[in-house]
Amino acid sequence: MKLVSRIARRRGSLNYRPAVSGPCDDCPMDAQGNEVNTRGSQWPRPTTLPGPLEAALDVLKSAGCALSRFDLTSPELISDLGAEATSAVVAALNPLNEHHRALAGFPESTRSVVLEYAHITPWPAKRLGRSSESEARRAFNHWGNILVLCSSCHAIYDNTGLIPQSLVEQARHAVLATGRGLEALDLFLKRSLAFRGSQSQSHSPDSDVALAAYERRRLHADGDTFSVLPWQKRDRYFQSTVDTAGMIRVGAYGGHPDKFFFGYAITDVPPPEPTTASRREPHTAEAPEPTT
């Protein structure tokens, strides 16, 4: 009781509550009303995903853990990792390969229980490189920064560094190159364009929809052209079209393809250049397909 009394006197009241981070009267704000991160302070880590992203990842769950696409004991894969293939890394990959083989024997409904959404670049303690919380969230939940891993791979990748990032990025590309990957890409593009195709943030060449269109063109050159109407009926004088060249165009919709007038393009001509990681072709040494 004496200890509680001393704490109460020092803090002024038993109703004392520690300060919580958030907008304040003298904090600089951006155009959207978000607090500008001038000191690199920590923002709360997002716990939910945007709807189009979550829907696409749910499709990819049927393909299993992205790393299960590879034979993690393959000499060619170890050789490709180069200096990243330390003895500790190789020792970690061997049991994970056996783990994936065991999971492949379970029905899809059982395997899905241990599958999780994993971010390639984590949410760091300080957002020194981002000017606002909304910008940090967009970068964290960007289409190119997330994939599906099993709980074992996810935990080891996030907490130990024993799974190289380059291998995870190759696994993501390998999954997107499958039929399920094309289905996920199409779903992500259709839902994203339906909900925000007319918003300015979708027009940037480095946006997630631009990357998805580029990956669709690179990995599925035989994909079909498709058009998307906005989700809100009041906006349906607009239409977005994704073609086989990786172009996303938006324009006025006249109810017939011959009366469709493009107003602007979301993607650049040509599509954005791939990053260093995406220039690597997915490794060809794959593990056996999971049984259902």
C-alpha positions in Angstrom: 0.0 0.0 0.0 2.9 2.4 0.8 4.4 1.6 -2.6 1.2 2.5 -4.3 0.9 5.7 -2.3 4.4 6.8 -3.2 3.7 6.1 -6.9 0.4 8.0 -6.7 2.0 11.0 -5.1 4.9 11.0 -7.6 2.4 10.9 -10.5 -0.2 13.1 -8.9 -3.1 10.6 -8.9 -4.1 7.0 -9.0 -5.8 7.8 -12.2 -2.5 8.4 -13.9 -2.2 7.0 -17.4 1.0 6.9 -19.4 1.1 9.0 -22.5 0.3 7.2 -25.8 1.7 8.0 -29.1 -0.5 9.8 -31.6 -1.3 13.1 -33.2 -0.7 16.2 -31.0 -1.4 19.9 -31.2 2.2 20.9 -32.1 3.1 17.9 -34.3 3.6 18.7 -38.0 1.0 17.0 -40.3 0.9 16.0 -43.9 -1.8 16.8 -46.5 -3.8 13.8 -45.4 -3.8 14.8 -41.7 -1.3 12.2 -40.6 1.5 13.0 -38.2 4.8 13.6 -40.0 7.6 11.5 -38.7 10.3 14.0 -38.0 12.1 12.0 -35.3 11.9 8.5 -36.6 9.5 7.5 -33.8 7.7 4.2 -34.0 4.2 3.9 -35.4 2.0 0.9 -34.5 2.5 -2.0 -36.8 -0.4 -2.7 -39.1 -2.4 -5.8 -38.1 -4.7 -6.0 -41.1 -4.2 -6.1 -44.9 -6.0 -4.2 -47.6 -8.9 -6.2 -49.0 -7.4 -6.8 -52.6 -4.1 -7.9 -51.1 -5.6 -10.3 -48.6 -7.9 -11.8 -51.3 -5.0 -12.4 -53.6 -2.9 -14.0 -50.9 -5.7 -16.3 -50.0 -5.6 -17.6 -53.5 -1.8 -18.2 -53.1 -2.4 -20.2 -50.0 -3.6 -23.1 -52.1 0.0 -23.2 -53.5 1.4 -23.7 -50.0 4.5 -22.2 -48.5 6.4 -20.2 -51.2 9.7 -21.9 -50.2 8.2 -25.3 -50.7 8.4 -24.6 -54.4 12.2 -25.3 -54.1 14.3 -28.3 -53.2 16.1 -26.4 -50.4 18.9 -29.1 -50.4 19.6 -28.7 -54.1 23.4 -28.1 -54.8 22.4 -25.7 -57.5 20.3 -23.6 -55.1 23.0 -23.6 -52.5 25.5 -22.5 -55.2 23.2 -19.7 -56.4 23.1 -18.3 -52.8 26.8 -17.8 -52.9 28.2 -16.2 -49.8 24.8 -16.2 -48.2 24.9 -20.0 -48.0 26.8 -20.2 -44.7 26.9 -23.4 -42.7 24.2 -22.1 -40.4 21.9 -21.3 -43.3 22.4 -24.7 -44.9 21.8 -26.4 -41.6 18.5 -24.5 -41.3 17.3 -25.3 -44.8 17.7 -29.0 -44.6 15.0 -29.6 -41.9 12.7 -27.1 -43.5 12.9 -29.1 -46.7 11.8 -32.2 -44.8 9.1 -30.2 -43.1 7.7 -29.1 -46.5 7.7 -32.7 -47.7 5.7 -33.8 -44.6 3.2 -31.0 -45.1 2.7 -32.0 -48.7 1.1 -35.2 -47.5 -1.8 -33.4 -45.8 -5.0 -32.2 -47.5 -5.0 -28.5 -48.5 -7.4 -27.6 -45.8 -5.0 -28.9 -43.2 -1.9 -27.3 -44.8 -3.7 -23.9 -44.8 -3.7 -23.9 -41.0 0.0 -23.4 -40.8 0.3 -20.8 -43.6 0.8 -17.1 -42.8 1.2 -13.8 -44.6 4.9 -12.8 -44.4 6.5 -9.5 -45.2 9.9 -9.5 -47.0 10.9 -6.1 -45.5 9.8 -6.0 -41.9 8.1 -3.1 -40.1 11.2 -1.6 -38.4 11.3 0.0 -34.9 11.8 3.5 -36.5 10.4 4.8 -39.7 13.3 7.1 -40.5 12.8 6.7 -44.3 9.1 7.5 -44.3 7.5 10.9 -43.9 4.1 9.8 -42.7 2.3 6.8 -41.2 0.2 6.3 -44.3 3.3 6.2 -46.5 4.9 3.7 -44.2 1.7 1.5 -44.3 1.6 1.6 -48.1 5.3 0.5 -48.3 4.8 -2.3 -45.7 1.7 -3.7 -47.3 2.9 -3.2 -50.9 2.2 -6.0 -53.3 5.9 -6.7 -53.8 6.6 -6.9 -50.1 4.4 -9.8 -49.0 4.0 -13.5 -49.7 2.7 -16.7 -48.1 5.0 -18.8 -45.9 4.4 -21.6 -43.5 4.7 -20.7 -39.8 8.1 -22.4 -39.5 9.7 -20.5 -42.4 8.0 -17.3 -41.3 9.4 -17.4 -37.8 12.9 -18.4 -38.9 13.0 -15.7 -41.6 11.8 -13.0 -39.3 13.7 -13.8 -36.2 17.0 -15.6 -37.1 18.2 -14.4 -40.5 18.9 -18.0 -41.5 16.7 -17.8 -44.6 18.3 -15.3 -47.0 16.0 -12.6 -48.3 17.1 -13.2 -51.9 15.8 -16.8 -51.6 12.4 -15.5 -50.3 12.2 -13.1 -53.1 12.9 -15.8 -55.7 10.3 -18.0 -54.0 7.7 -15.3 -54.3 8.4 -15.0 -58.1 8.3 -18.8 -58.5 4.8 -18.9 -56.9 3.5 -16.0 -59.1 4.7 -17.9 -62.2 2.2 -20.7 -61.5 -1.4 -20.9 -62.6 -2.4 -19.9 -59.1 0.0 -17.0 -59.3 -1.8 -15.7 -62.4 -5.1 -16.1 -60.7 -3.8 -14.1 -57.7 -2.4 -11.4 -59.9 -5.6 -11.0 -61.8 -7.7 -10.9 -58.7 -5.4 -8.3 -57.0 -5.5 -6.1 -60.1 -9.2 -6.3 -60.6 -10.1 -5.6 -57.0 -7.5 -2.8 -56.6 -8.6 -1.1 -59.8 -12.3 -1.5 -58.9 -11.8 0.1 -55.5 -9.2 2.8 -56.2 -8.5 2.9 -59.9 -9.4 6.6 -60.1 -7.4 7.6 -57.1 -4.1 9.5 -57.6 -2.0 7.0 -55.5 -2.7 4.3 -58.1 -1.1 6.4 -60.9 2.4 6.2 -59.7 4.8 4.0 -61.7 6.0 2.4 -58.5 2.6 1.6 -57.1 1.6 -1.9 -56.3 -0.9 -2.2 -59.2 1.9 -1.1 -61.6 4.2 -3.8 -60.2 1.5 -6.4 -60.4 0.8 -5.5 -64.0 4.5 -5.7 -64.8 4.9 -9.1 -63.1 1.8 -10.4 -64.9 3.3 -9.4 -68.3 6.8 -10.8 -67.4 5.6 -14.2 -65.9 2.4 -14.7 -68.0 2.9 -13.3 -71.4 -0.1 -15.2 -72.7 -2.5 -13.7 -70.1 -5.7 -12.1 -71.5 -6.6 -8.4 -71.6 -9.4 -7.6 -69.2 -11.4 -4.5 -68.2 -12.6 -3.5 -64.7 -15.5 -1.2 -63.8 -15.3 0.8 -60.5 -17.0 -0.8 -57.5 -19.1 2.4 -56.8 -21.9 2.8 -59.4 -21.5 6.6 -59.4 -18.0 6.2 -60.8 -18.8 3.8 -63.6 -18.3 6.2 -66.3 -14.7 5.2 -65.8 -13.1 1.9 -66.9 -9.7 0.4 -66.3 -8.0 -2.0 -68.7 -5.0 -4.2 -68.2 -3.5 -5.5 -71.4 -0.9 -8.2 -72.2 1.9 -5.5 -72.5 1.6 -4.7 -68.8 -0.2 -1.4 -69.5 -3.0 -0.2 -67.2 -5.1 2.5 -68.7 -8.1 4.4 -67.4 -10.7 6.4 -69.3 -14.3 7.2 -70.0 -16.6 4.3 -70.6 -19.2 4.5 -73.2 -20.8 1.1 -72.7 -19.0 -0.5 -75.7 -15.3 -1.1 -76.3 -15.4 1.1 -79.5 -16.6 4.0 -77.3 -14.0 3.7 -74.7 -11.7 6.7 -74.6 -8.6 6.4 -72.5 -7.8 9.4 -70.3 -4.4 8.4 -68.9 -2.2 5.5 -68.2 -1.3 4.3 -64.7 1.8 2.4 -65.8 4.7 3.8 -67.7 5.6 3.0 -71.3 7.4 0.6 -71.1 6.4 -0.9 -67.7 8.7 -0.1 -64.8 12.1 -1.7 -64.8 12.4 -4.6 -62.4 14.5 -4.3 -59.2 17.8 -6.2 -58.8 15.9 -9.0 -57.0 13.2 -9.4 -59.6 15.8 -9.6 -62.5 16.7 -13.0 -61.1 14.8 -15.8 -62.8 13.1 -18.1 -60.3 15.2 -21.2 -59.4 14.2 -24.2 -61.4 14.9 -26.9 -58.8 11.4 -27.4 -57.4 10.1 -29.7 -54.8 7.3 -32.1 -55.8 3.8 -30.7 -56.1 1.7 -31.0 -52.9 -1.0 -33.7 -53.0 -4.6 -32.9 -52.2 
